[in-house]
Amino acid sequence: TAGSTREYWHRLAVAGMGVAGEAGEVLSELQKLDGNDEALIAEVGDFLWYCSEIASTVGIDLGSVPLTPQVRGFSKSEQGVVLIVRACALCDYLKKVVRGTQEADAERVKGLLGDVLSAVEMVVRRAGSSIPAVCEANILKLNARYPSGFPQVSPPTG
């Protein structure tokens, strides 16, 4: 239906904007000199939530996304740049899909998410954590924030 199609595009657009915003937050935490890994992990958790929303919207199990092999030895700030570049590539693709200039292709999204997740893995490993541990911490945080579940928001009409 037209409503479900509109909701699909809305979810992709919102999730894409969330990825872009949270990538900036992760980079901001990486640039701080205090080494507050807890704040970094919280931002990465938020970033991964939006990645999960993208995967869910296009019908991908985020846990099945293969990570792209990484070159090791990046500095902390270089890891942030790699994350930003890969997040921007994902957002650019989503923008084109939402605007209708490219067809939605789940395999393409899966590949772009693999690139993004591999950059996330570098960041969380440096902080002494793992992607599953970050996801678990984020779930606990969100359950505490929304004990009755997430508020349901309808996409705009028109």
Secondary structure by P-SEA (a helix, b strand, c coil): caaaaaaaaaaaaaaaaaaaaaaaaaaaaaaccccaaaaaaaaaaaaaaaaaaaaaaacccccccccccccccccaaaaaaaaaaaaaaaaaaaaaaaaccccccaaaaaaaaaaaaaaaaaaaaaacccaaaaaaaaaaaaaaacccccbbbbcccc
